[in-house]
Amino acid sequence: MQPGDAAFSPSRRLTHFLAQGFGAGRIPFAPGTFGTLVGIPFYIVLSELGPWFYTVSVVLLFALGVWLAEVTGRDLGAHDHQTIVWDEVVGFLITMFLAPPGWAWIVAGFVLFRLFDIWKPYPIRLIDRRLANGLGCMLDDVLAGVYALAVLQGAHYLYRLPHG
């Protein structure tokens, strides 16, 4: 059964549609990459609203994501089904927290997040394997976002050092 099937109620279809990044997760190749792209407009809007509002919004989007991933994963028979990409949206938003303005930083954050999400350094891979629920689905991308945030902020710090 797929989320578009008639067996799912309209509210369940909406839940799956959100969990799948407004449909981006249903793209048959690189769904995580397309899911991360969905995070860019969220970032552009949230970055204009200040760090406090950004933080609260990301925490709320994370909590929503735990529920979306739990319900959709249960319906699709896999806790971290490849079509669920809400975790990529939230992970990217974490990466971009207090990022400098400009498309170069957005691209850098995008690449860094995707690298950490694919590579899954310790303890990301462990969490991905051991927590088989909505929280586990979200947490591995949160940690990938934290790692990418640290590298992005480190690059920003080094970029600002005097070059002479």
Number of C-alpha atoms within 10 A of each C-alpha: 10 11 20 14 9 10 11 15 12 12 9 17 18 16 19 28 22 21 29 28 25 16 18 24 28 20 15 9 10 13 21 26 21 19 28 25 17 22 22 18 11 16 21 15 10 18 20 11 10 10 13 8 13 20 17 11 16 20 14 13 16 21 15 16 26 21 17 26 30 23 19 26 23 15 17 16 11 16 22 25 17 17 24 32 33 33 33 33 31 30 31 34 32 27 29 29 21 16 17 14 12 9 9 10 16 20 12 17 25 23 16 22 32 22 15 19 25 14 12 19 15 10 11 20 15 13 19 20 12 9 16 15 20 23 22 23 28 30 21 26 30 25 23 30 30 21 22 27 24 15 17 24 18 12 13 14 10 11 10 9 8 6 6 3
